[in-house]
Amino acid sequence: MDHVNHNWIQSFILAGFTTTGTLQPLAFLGTLCIYLLSLAGNILIIVLVQLDSGLFTPMYFFISVLSFVEVWYVSTTLYVFHSLGMTECYLLGVMALDRYLAICFPLHYHALMSRQVQLRLAGATWVAGFSVALVPATLTATLPFCLKEVAHYFCDLAPLMRLACVDTSWHTRAHGAVIGVATGCNFVLILGLYGGILNAVLKLPSADSRAKAFSTCSSHMTVVALFYASAFTVYVGSPGSRSEGTDKLIALVYALVTPFLNPIIYSLRNKEVKEALRRVI
C-alpha cells in the first residue's frame, strides 16, 4: 500500500463479542451489572476507609488506593487502561511490601510505614504505571492503519496492531519486552517478599498466630494470582497461539471480573470492614 493509504483510518469500530439472538441482551445486562457492582463495591471501600477510624491503617489505605484505581480501570481504554493496569501491578507490589513489614518487623511497622511513606509509595505506583505504559501506547499510536474494525471489545494493543499496514513484529517484541520486564520484575519482588513472610510466619510459636498471619496475606495472594495469570497470558504469551475469542475472554477477567472481585476478596468478607460498615451506617 502507498503512503497515502496509511493515513486513511481516523477512527475504529469495536467488533465486541460475537453473540447473537437472545444471548446479546443477556450478555449486555450481565456485563452492565458486573460493571455497576464493580463501581459500587470499590467506591464503598474508598468511603469506608475515609470515614471509619478503625480502618486508618496502611493496609486499608493501600486497599482504598487499589479501589480508586479499579474505578477508573474498569471505565477506560487504550493508554489510560494500560497505565492503570501497570499502576495496579506496582500497587500489588507495594501491598506485598506492606504485609512483609507488618509481619517481619511488627515493632517498627508503624514507623517504617508512616503516612508520608504511604503517600510516597502510592504516588510512585501512579508515576511508574503511567510512565511504563507510554512506550507501548506510543509505538502503537504511530503505526499506519489500513483496516477499521477492531476484533475486540476495547482498543487493546494486539488487536490494534493487526490492523496496521506494515510489519509489526518489532512492535510486538518491544511491547512484550517492556511489559514483560516491568511486570516480571514486580512479580519476582512479590515472590521474594512472600518468601520472607513465609520464613517469618513459620518461626511463630503458636498455630493461631501463624493462621492469623497467613489470613492477612491470603486475599492479596489471590488477587496477585488472578491478575498476573491473566495479564501474562495475554501480553507476554504468544498471541498467534490463541484465537481472538480466547483473548477476549482472558482480557475480560482482568478488565472486568478482577475489579468486581477485588472488593469482595480484599475487604467485604473481612470482619473489620463489616464492623466499619455497621458503624458508618
N, C-alpha and C positions, 0 to 999 in steps of 0.2 A: 504493500500500500504506500501511496505517496505521502509526503509530509502534511499536505492539506487535510487529508482524511483523518490524520492523527488527532486533529483538533475539533472534530465534529461533535463529539459527545460532551454535553454540558451538564447532563443530569442522568440519573439512573432509575430504573424500575425494579422494585424488590419483588421477586417471584413468590416469596413466602413458602409455606408448606403446601404440598400438592394434595390437599384434602378436598373431597367433593361431596355433594349431596348433603345429607343430614349431619355429616361429620364437621362440615365447615362452621356452622353456628356453635356446635358443641366445643370445637377447638378454640373458637374465639372467646366464648364465655369462660371456658376453663383458664385460658391464658389471662384474660382480664381479671378473673377472681384471684389468681395467684399474684398478679401484679399489684392489685389493690391491697391484698393481705400482706404482701411484702412491704409496701409503703407503711401500712398501719402498724405492723409489728416493729419495724425499725424506728419509726417515729415515736412509738410508745416507749421503747428502750431509751431513746435520747431524752424524752421528757422525764421519765422516772429517775434517771441518773442526775438530771439537773435539779429536780425538786426534792428528792429524798436524801437526807444527810447520811443515812445508813449505807448509801452506795457511793459515798465520796472516797473511793479508793482508786489506786492506779489501775487495777484490773478492770473496774467498771468504767473508768474514764476511757480506756482504750477500746472497750466494747462499744461505748457510745460513739467514738470516732469511727469504728468499723460500721456501725449502723448508719452514720451520716454518709459514709462512702457508698454503702449499699443503696440508699435512697436515690442517689444520683446515678449509680452504676446501672441500675435496672431501668433507668429512664433515658439513657443516652446512646450514642453510636459513634463509630469510627474513632477519631483521635481521642475524644473525651472518654469514650468507652474503654479503650485500651489504656489510657492514662490512669483511670480509676482502677482498672484491673491490676496494673503494676503497683499502684498505691496500696491496694489491698494485699498484694503479695508481700510488700515490705512491712505492712502493718502486722501481718501474721507473724513475721519475724520479730518485731518489737514486742508483740504479746508473748511470744515464747521467751524472750529475754526477761520480761516482767515476771513470768512464772518461775524462771530459773533463779532470779534474785530473791523472790519471795520464799522459795523452798530451800535454796542452798545458803542464803545469807539472811535468815529471818530477823536477826537482831539489828542489822544495818539496813534492812529493806527500805524503810521509810526515808532514811537519809539518802540512800542511793537513788531512789525513785521519787524525788521531790516533785512538787507541782511544776517547777521550772524545767526540770528534766523531762517530765511527761510532755509538756508543750513543745519542747525542742524536738523530741523524738517523733511526736505526731506530725510536726511541721516538716521534718526531714523526710518522712514517708511520702508526703504530698509532693515535695520538690523532686525527690528521686523518681517517683512514679511518672510525673508529667514530663520529666527530662528524658527518661529512657524511651518513653512512647513516641517522642518526637522523631526518632530515627526511622522506624518502620512506617509511620504515618507520612513523613516527608518523602521517603522513597516511593511509596505507593502513589502519593498525590502528583508526583512529577511524571508518572507514566502516561503515554498517549493511549487513549481508549477508543476502540472501534465498535464495540458492542455495548448495548444499553441495559439489558436485563441481568440483574444480579441473582444468581441461583441461591439465594439465602433470604432470611427474614430481617437481616440488617447488613450494613456495609462492612463485612469482615474483610481481613486482608487477602486471604486466599481466593475467595470468590471474585473480589475486585480485580486481582491480578490476572485471572483467567480471561478477562475482557480486554486486556491490553493488546495492542497491535504489534508489540515487539517481544522478543525472548525475555522472560522474567526469571530465568534460572538463577541469575546472580542476585536478584532481589530476594528470591526465596531463601537462598543461602544466607544472605545478610540478615533477613528477618529471623531465621532460625538461630543464627549466632547471637544476635542481640538479645532476643527474648530468652533463648536457652541459657546464656551465661548469666543474665540478670536474675532469672527465676531459679536457675540451678544453684548459684552461689547462695541465694537466700534459703533455699531448701536444705543445703548442706549445713548452713548456720543453724537452722531449726533442729535438724537431726543432732548436731553437736550439743546444743543446749539441752535437748531432751535426754541425751546420753548422760550429761552431768546431773540432770534431775533424777534420772533412774538410779544413778550411783548414790546420790544423797538419800533418796527415799528408802533404798534397801538397807541403809545404815540406821534407820529409825528403830527405836527399841520395841514398839508395840505394833500389832496388826492394825489396830484402829487408826493410829497416826499415819501409817502407810496408806491405808484405804482413803483417808481424808485428803492426803497429799495427792494421790492419783486422781481423785474425783475432781480436784480443781483444774486438772490438765486434760481430762478426757474429752470435754467439749471442744477445746481448742484443737486437739489431735484429730477429732472427727472432721472439723471444718477444713483443716490443713489437708487431710487425705482427699476429701471431696474436691476441693479447689484445685490442688496440684494434679490429681489424676486426670481430671477433665481438661485442664489447661495444657498439660504436657502432651496429651493425646492429640489435641487439635493443632497446637502451634509448634511443637518440637517433633512430633511424629511425621511420617511421610504422607503428604496429602494425597498422592496418587494411589495409595493403597486402600483408600476408603471411598465409598460412594458419597454423593452430595447429601443424600438423606441422612446418612450416618453422621456426617459433620454437623448437620443442623441439630440433630438430637443431642449430640455431645455438647454443642455450644449452648443448647437450651438449659443444660444442667448448671453451668456456671453463670449464664446470663440471667436466668430467671429462678431456677429451683434453689440454688445456693443462697441468694439474697432472701428467699422466702423461708428457708430452713434455719438460717443463722440466728434469728431472734429466738426460735424455739430451742435450738441446740444449746446456745450460749446462756440464755437468760430466763426465758419464760417457764422453763422447768426447774429453775433454780429457786430454792427456798427463800433466799434473801430478796430476790426480785419479787416473788409473790407477796412477801410481807410488806415490801415497799409499795407495791401496787395497792394493797389494802389501806395503808396509811395515807397515800395520796388521794385515793377515792374518798 
